[in-house]
Amino acid sequence: MRGSRPRLSFAITILALAACGGTPTSPSQQGRLTLTITPGPVFLGSPNPALLFFITLKNTGSDTVTLNFPSSCQVMWYIAERSTGRIVHPAGGSWACATVSTTLTLVAGLARIDPVSVSTMSAIPEVVRLPAGDYVIYAKVDATNYHLQSASYSFTLQ
């Protein structure tokens, strides 16, 4: 019976997240652009559970928007410890970006969506691996002509 308590706790956490899945953070908005984080669906039967988030930069206007970036980094996302605010991903607290100018063009009504998977499991490829704990995820866009930061989305890994 003792071995089932962690599984039960994990299942309750997943159910709680699934119940509010699909609810985005309040959008950060500048002009016609919005930046949000939305939790993805949770699959209870998965042998390697991971939390999924979608980072969405959307052009809500009726005209095309072009963002100009001073580097190769465009939509950057961060995971921080909830209690301290210390960034745990990317390692070292910042992204390594090539120093080359880039652009991102969003047609009216369209969005760039970046999926992010987070788990405590080490065997899952293409996932951010973190120890159990309480975290927040948020995203930033630092173009020369637009600066946005999404609201933080809190989550717990067990």
PyRosetta script that sets phi, psi and omega in degrees:
from pyrosetta import init, pose_from_sequence

init()
pose = pose_from_sequence("MRGSRPRLSFAITILALAACGGTPTSPSQQGRLTLTITPGPVFLGSPNPALLFFITLKNTGSDTVTLNFPSSCQVMWYIAERSTGRIVHPAGGSWACATVSTTLTLVAGLARIDPVSVSTMSAIPEVVRLPAGDYVIYAKVDATNYHLQSASYSFTLQ")
pose.set_psi(1, -34.8)
pose.set_omega(1, -177.8)
pose.set_phi(2, -63.7)
pose.set_psi(2, -35.9)
pose.set_omega(2, -178.9)
pose.set_phi(3, -66.6)
pose.set_psi(3, -20.5)
pose.set_omega(3, -177.2)
pose.set_phi(4, -84.1)
pose.set_psi(4, -16.5)
pose.set_omega(4, -178.8)
pose.set_phi(5, -61.7)
pose.set_psi(5, -45.8)
pose.set_omega(5, 178.4)
pose.set_phi(6, -62.6)
pose.set_psi(6, -38.4)
pose.set_omega(6, 178.7)
pose.set_phi(7, -65.6)
pose.set_psi(7, -40.4)
pose.set_omega(7, 178.8)
pose.set_phi(8, -64.1)
pose.set_psi(8, -44.9)
pose.set_omega(8, 178.6)
pose.set_phi(9, -60.6)
pose.set_psi(9, -43.8)
pose.set_omega(9, 179.1)
pose.set_phi(10, -62.7)
pose.set_psi(10, -43.1)
pose.set_omega(10, -179.6)
pose.set_phi(11, -63.1)
pose.set_psi(11, -39.3)
pose.set_omega(11, 178.3)
pose.set_phi(12, -65.0)
pose.set_psi(12, -42.3)
pose.set_omega(12, 178.2)
pose.set_phi(13, -61.3)
pose.set_psi(13, -45.3)
pose.set_omega(13, -179.8)
pose.set_phi(14, -63.9)
pose.set_psi(14, -41.9)
pose.set_omega(14, 178.5)
pose.set_phi(15, -63.2)
pose.set_psi(15, -39.7)
pose.set_omega(15, 178.6)
pose.set_phi(16, -63.9)
pose.set_psi(16, -41.9)
pose.set_omega(16, 177.8)
pose.set_phi(17, -67.5)
pose.set_psi(17, -39.3)
pose.set_omega(17, -179.9)
pose.set_phi(18, -64.9)
pose.set_psi(18, -34.7)
pose.set_omega(18, -179.1)
pose.set_phi(19, -64.3)
pose.set_psi(19, -32.6)
pose.set_omega(19, -179.8)
pose.set_phi(20, -106.2)
pose.set_psi(20, 8.3)
pose.set_omega(20, 178.9)
pose.set_phi(21, -58.1)
pose.set_psi(21, 144.3)
pose.set_omega(21, 178.4)
pose.set_phi(22, 89.6)
pose.set_psi(22, -5.3)
pose.set_omega(22, 178.5)
pose.set_phi(23, -91.7)
pose.set_psi(23, 111.8)
pose.set_omega(23, -177.1)
pose.set_phi(24, -76.3)
pose.set_psi(24, 162.1)
pose.set_omega(24, 171.8)
pose.set_phi(25, -67.5)
pose.set_psi(25, 165.8)
pose.set_omega(25, 173.1)
pose.set_phi(26, -62.2)
pose.set_psi(26, 134.9)
pose.set_omega(26, -175.5)
pose.set_phi(27, -73.5)
pose.set_psi(27, 143.1)
pose.set_omega(27, 166.8)
pose.set_phi(28, -86.9)
pose.set_psi(28, 132.3)
pose.set_omega(28, -175.2)
pose.set_phi(29, -132.3)
pose.set_psi(29, 137.0)
pose.set_omega(29, 170.6)
pose.set_phi(30, -138.4)
pose.set_psi(30, 115.6)
pose.set_omega(30, -177.0)
pose.set_phi(31, 60.4)
pose.set_psi(31, -125.6)
pose.set_omega(31, -177.6)
pose.set_phi(32, -91.4)
pose.set_psi(32, 1.7)
pose.set_omega(32, -177.1)
pose.set_phi(33, -101.9)
pose.set_psi(33, 138.8)
pose.set_omega(33, 172.6)
pose.set_phi(34, -125.6)
pose.set_psi(34, 148.3)
pose.set_omega(34, 178.9)
pose.set_phi(35, -129.5)
pose.set_psi(35, 119.5)
pose.set_omega(35, -177.7)
pose.set_phi(36, -135.3)
pose.set_psi(36, 162.8)
pose.set_omega(36, 171.7)
pose.set_phi(37, -121.6)
pose.set_psi(37, 129.3)
pose.set_omega(37, -179.8)
pose.set_phi(38, -124.6)
pose.set_psi(38, 128.9)
pose.set_omega(38, 175.4)
pose.set_phi(39, -70.1)
pose.set_psi(39, 142.0)
pose.set_omega(39, 179.2)
pose.set_phi(40, -88.9)
pose.set_psi(40, -178.8)
pose.set_omega(40, 178.8)
pose.set_phi(41, -68.7)
pose.set_psi(41, 152.5)
pose.set_omega(41, 178.2)
pose.set_phi(42, -114.8)
pose.set_psi(42, 129.8)
pose.set_omega(42, -179.0)
pose.set_phi(43, -104.6)
pose.set_psi(43, 107.7)
pose.set_omega(43, -174.7)
pose.set_phi(44, -65.8)
pose.set_psi(44, -30.2)
pose.set_omega(44, -176.0)
pose.set_phi(45, -84.3)
pose.set_psi(45, -0.6)
pose.set_omega(45, -176.3)
pose.set_phi(46, -68.0)
pose.set_psi(46, 133.0)
pose.set_omega(46, 179.0)
pose.set_phi(47, -70.8)
pose.set_psi(47, -22.9)
pose.set_omega(47, 178.9)
pose.set_phi(48, -125.5)
pose.set_psi(48, 79.8)
pose.set_omega(48, -174.9)
pose.set_phi(49, -65.5)
pose.set_psi(49, 140.4)
pose.set_omega(49, 175.8)
pose.set_phi(50, -140.8)
pose.set_psi(50, 150.6)
pose.set_omega(50, 174.4)
pose.set_phi(51, -90.2)
pose.set_psi(51, 140.6)
pose.set_omega(51, -177.8)
pose.set_phi(52, -119.7)
pose.set_psi(52, 134.3)
pose.set_omega(52, 176.9)
pose.set_phi(53, -128.4)
pose.set_psi(53, 149.4)
pose.set_omega(53, 175.5)
pose.set_phi(54, -117.8)
pose.set_psi(54, 123.8)
pose.set_omega(54, 176.6)
pose.set_phi(55, -99.3)
pose.set_psi(55, 120.0)
pose.set_omega(55, -172.4)
pose.set_phi(56, -120.9)
pose.set_psi(56, 120.5)
pose.set_omega(56, 171.3)
pose.set_phi(57, -106.4)
pose.set_psi(57, 114.2)
pose.set_omega(57, -172.3)
pose.set_phi(58, -122.5)
pose.set_psi(58, 140.5)
pose.set_omega(58, 172.8)
pose.set_phi(59, -92.9)
pose.set_psi(59, 105.9)
pose.set_omega(59, -178.0)
pose.set_phi(60, -89.4)
pose.set_psi(60, -2.2)
pose.set_omega(60, -177.3)
pose.set_phi(61, -84.8)
pose.set_psi(61, -173.8)
pose.set_omega(61, -179.5)
pose.set_phi(62, -104.4)
pose.set_psi(62, 0.4)
pose.set_omega(62, 178.0)
pose.set_phi(63, -121.3)
pose.set_psi(63, 156.1)
pose.set_omega(63, 176.3)
pose.set_phi(64, -66.6)
pose.set_psi(64, 141.4)
pose.set_omega(64, 177.9)
pose.set_phi(65, -119.7)
pose.set_psi(65, 133.5)
pose.set_omega(65, 175.4)
pose.set_phi(66, -116.5)
pose.set_psi(66, 125.0)
pose.set_omega(66, 177.4)
pose.set_phi(67, -99.4)
pose.set_psi(67, 137.9)
pose.set_omega(67, 179.3)
pose.set_phi(68, -112.1)
pose.set_psi(68, 123.8)
pose.set_omega(68, -176.7)
pose.set_phi(69, -112.8)
pose.set_psi(69, 143.0)
pose.set_omega(69, 178.6)
pose.set_phi(70, -81.1)
pose.set_psi(70, -1.8)
pose.set_omega(70, -178.6)
pose.set_phi(71, -148.4)
pose.set_psi(71, -176.6)
pose.set_omega(71, 178.5)
pose.set_phi(72, -77.0)
pose.set_psi(72, -13.4)
pose.set_omega(72, 178.4)
pose.set_phi(73, -79.9)
pose.set_psi(73, 130.5)
pose.set_omega(73, -179.6)
pose.set_phi(74, -119.5)
pose.set_psi(74, -82.8)
pose.set_omega(74, 175.8)
pose.set_phi(75, -94.0)
pose.set_psi(75, 110.6)
pose.set_omega(75, -177.3)
pose.set_phi(76, -108.8)
pose.set_psi(76, 136.1)
pose.set_omega(76, 179.7)
pose.set_phi(77, -121.0)
pose.set_psi(77, 152.8)
pose.set_omega(77, -175.2)
pose.set_phi(78, -135.4)
pose.set_psi(78, 147.8)
pose.set_omega(78, 172.0)
pose.set_phi(79, -121.6)
pose.set_psi(79, 129.2)
pose.set_omega(79, -178.6)
pose.set_phi(80, -127.9)
pose.set_psi(80, 153.3)
pose.set_omega(80, 173.1)
pose.set_phi(81, -65.9)
pose.set_psi(81, 134.0)
pose.set_omega(81, -176.4)
pose.set_phi(82, -65.6)
pose.set_psi(82, -39.2)
pose.set_omega(82, -174.6)
pose.set_phi(83, -75.6)
pose.set_psi(83, -33.8)
pose.set_omega(83, -174.6)
pose.set_phi(84, -109.0)
pose.set_psi(84, -20.8)
pose.set_omega(84, -175.3)
pose.set_phi(85, 79.6)
pose.set_psi(85, 2.0)
pose.set_omega(85, -179.9)
pose.set_phi(86, -68.5)
pose.set_psi(86, 127.2)
pose.set_omega(86, 179.3)
pose.set_phi(87, -72.4)
pose.set_psi(87, 126.0)
pose.set_omega(87, 179.1)
pose.set_phi(88, -107.5)
pose.set_psi(88, -14.9)
pose.set_omega(88, 173.4)
pose.set_phi(89, -148.2)
pose.set_psi(89, 126.9)
pose.set_omega(89, 5.5)
pose.set_phi(90, -73.8)
pose.set_psi(90, 156.3)
pose.set_omega(90, 179.8)
pose.set_phi(91, -56.3)
pose.set_psi(91, 136.6)
pose.set_omega(91, -178.9)
pose.set_phi(92, 84.1)
pose.set_psi(92, -7.6)
pose.set_omega(92, 173.8)
pose.set_phi(93, 89.6)
pose.set_psi(93, -4.3)
pose.set_omega(93, 178.7)
pose.set_phi(94, -146.7)
pose.set_psi(94, 156.7)
pose.set_omega(94, -179.8)
pose.set_phi(95, -83.3)
pose.set_psi(95, 145.8)
pose.set_omega(95, 173.7)
pose.set_phi(96, -91.2)
pose.set_psi(96, 116.5)
pose.set_omega(96, -173.9)
pose.set_phi(97, -121.8)
pose.set_psi(97, 141.8)
pose.set_omega(97, 174.7)
pose.set_phi(98, -71.0)
pose.set_psi(98, 140.5)
pose.set_omega(98, -178.8)
pose.set_phi(99, -86.7)
pose.set_psi(99, 70.4)
pose.set_omega(99, 178.0)
pose.set_phi(100, -136.5)
pose.set_psi(100, 136.9)
pose.set_omega(100, 179.8)
pose.set_phi(101, -69.7)
pose.set_psi(101, 137.6)
pose.set_omega(101, 177.9)
pose.set_phi(102, -134.4)
pose.set_psi(102, 164.3)
pose.set_omega(102, 175.8)
pose.set_phi(103, -131.7)
pose.set_psi(103, 156.5)
pose.set_omega(103, 174.6)
pose.set_phi(104, -135.1)
pose.set_psi(104, 121.8)
pose.set_omega(104, -179.7)
pose.set_phi(105, -109.6)
pose.set_psi(105, 126.3)
pose.set_omega(105, 177.6)
pose.set_phi(106, -116.3)
pose.set_psi(106, 118.0)
pose.set_omega(106, 177.1)
pose.set_phi(107, -69.3)
pose.set_psi(107, 152.0)
pose.set_omega(107, -179.6)
pose.set_phi(108, -49.8)
pose.set_psi(108, 129.5)
pose.set_omega(108, 176.8)
pose.set_phi(109, 81.3)
pose.set_psi(109, -6.0)
pose.set_omega(109, -178.1)
pose.set_phi(110, -101.3)
pose.set_psi(110, 166.8)
pose.set_omega(110, -175.4)
pose.set_phi(111, -139.5)
pose.set_psi(111, 155.2)
pose.set_omega(111, 167.6)
pose.set_phi(112, -100.7)
pose.set_psi(112, 126.4)
pose.set_omega(112, -178.5)
pose.set_phi(113, -122.0)
pose.set_psi(113, 123.6)
pose.set_omega(113, 178.3)
pose.set_phi(114, -112.9)
pose.set_psi(114, 119.6)
pose.set_omega(114, 176.4)
pose.set_phi(115, -82.6)
pose.set_psi(115, 144.9)
pose.set_omega(115, 177.0)
pose.set_phi(116, -133.6)
pose.set_psi(116, 126.2)
pose.set_omega(116, 176.5)
pose.set_phi(117, -109.0)
pose.set_psi(117, 137.3)
pose.set_omega(117, -179.0)
pose.set_phi(118, -131.7)
pose.set_psi(118, 136.4)
pose.set_omega(118, -178.8)
pose.set_phi(119, -156.7)
pose.set_psi(119, 162.8)
pose.set_omega(119, 171.4)
pose.set_phi(120, -89.9)
pose.set_psi(120, -12.3)
pose.set_omega(120, -177.9)
pose.set_phi(121, -74.4)
pose.set_psi(121, 139.8)
pose.set_omega(121, -179.8)
pose.set_phi(122, -95.9)
pose.set_psi(122, -9.0)
pose.set_omega(122, -175.8)
pose.set_phi(123, -93.3)
pose.set_psi(123, -1.2)
pose.set_omega(123, -177.7)
pose.set_phi(124, -89.7)
pose.set_psi(124, 120.8)
pose.set_omega(124, 177.4)
pose.set_phi(125, -72.9)
pose.set_psi(125, 156.9)
pose.set_omega(125, 174.8)
pose.set_phi(126, 58.3)
pose.set_psi(126, 40.0)
pose.set_omega(126, -179.2)
pose.set_phi(127, -134.2)
pose.set_psi(127, 146.8)
pose.set_omega(127, 172.8)
pose.set_phi(128, -79.7)
pose.set_psi(128, 119.9)
pose.set_omega(128, -178.0)
pose.set_phi(129, -98.3)
pose.set_psi(129, 122.8)
pose.set_omega(129, 179.7)
pose.set_phi(130, -134.0)
pose.set_psi(130, 152.8)
pose.set_omega(130, 174.2)
pose.set_phi(131, -69.9)
pose.set_psi(131, 162.5)
pose.set_omega(131, 176.7)
pose.set_phi(132, -55.2)
pose.set_psi(132, 141.3)
pose.set_omega(132, 179.9)
pose.set_phi(133, 164.3)
pose.set_psi(133, -178.3)
pose.set_omega(133, 180.0)
pose.set_phi(134, -104.0)
pose.set_psi(134, 129.0)
pose.set_omega(134, -173.3)
pose.set_phi(135, -135.9)
pose.set_psi(135, 168.9)
pose.set_omega(135, 167.7)
pose.set_phi(136, -130.9)
pose.set_psi(136, 149.2)
pose.set_omega(136, 174.7)
pose.set_phi(137, -122.6)
pose.set_psi(137, 139.6)
pose.set_omega(137, 176.8)
pose.set_phi(138, -151.2)
pose.set_psi(138, 167.3)
pose.set_omega(138, -177.5)
pose.set_phi(139, -132.2)
pose.set_psi(139, 156.1)
pose.set_omega(139, 178.2)
pose.set_phi(140, -134.0)
pose.set_psi(140, 148.0)
pose.set_omega(140, 170.2)
pose.set_phi(141, -127.1)
pose.set_psi(141, 119.1)
pose.set_omega(141, 179.3)
pose.set_phi(142, -122.7)
pose.set_psi(142, 71.9)
pose.set_omega(142, 174.4)
pose.set_phi(143, -85.3)
pose.set_psi(143, 166.4)
pose.set_omega(143, 178.3)
pose.set_phi(144, -69.0)
pose.set_psi(144, -24.4)
pose.set_omega(144, -177.7)
pose.set_phi(145, -111.8)
pose.set_psi(145, -4.1)
pose.set_omega(145, 177.5)
pose.set_phi(146, -145.7)
pose.set_psi(146, 139.4)
pose.set_omega(146, 176.9)
pose.set_phi(147, -135.6)
pose.set_psi(147, 115.3)
pose.set_omega(147, -179.1)
pose.set_phi(148, -132.8)
pose.set_psi(148, 150.4)
pose.set_omega(148, 169.6)
pose.set_phi(149, -138.8)
pose.set_psi(149, 125.8)
pose.set_omega(149, 179.9)
pose.set_phi(150, -69.8)
pose.set_psi(150, 163.5)
pose.set_omega(150, 169.1)
pose.set_phi(151, -68.1)
pose.set_psi(151, 156.0)
pose.set_omega(151, 178.1)
pose.set_phi(152, -81.7)
pose.set_psi(152, 144.7)
pose.set_omega(152, 175.9)
pose.set_phi(153, -114.8)
pose.set_psi(153, 120.4)
pose.set_omega(153, -178.3)
pose.set_phi(154, -84.2)
pose.set_psi(154, 143.1)
pose.set_omega(154, 176.2)
pose.set_phi(155, -153.2)
pose.set_psi(155, 161.2)
pose.set_omega(155, 179.9)
pose.set_phi(156, -125.4)
pose.set_psi(156, 134.2)
pose.set_omega(156, 172.8)
pose.set_phi(157, -107.5)
pose.set_psi(157, 133.9)
pose.set_omega(157, 178.3)
pose.set_phi(158, -119.7)
pose.dump_pdb("model.pdb")
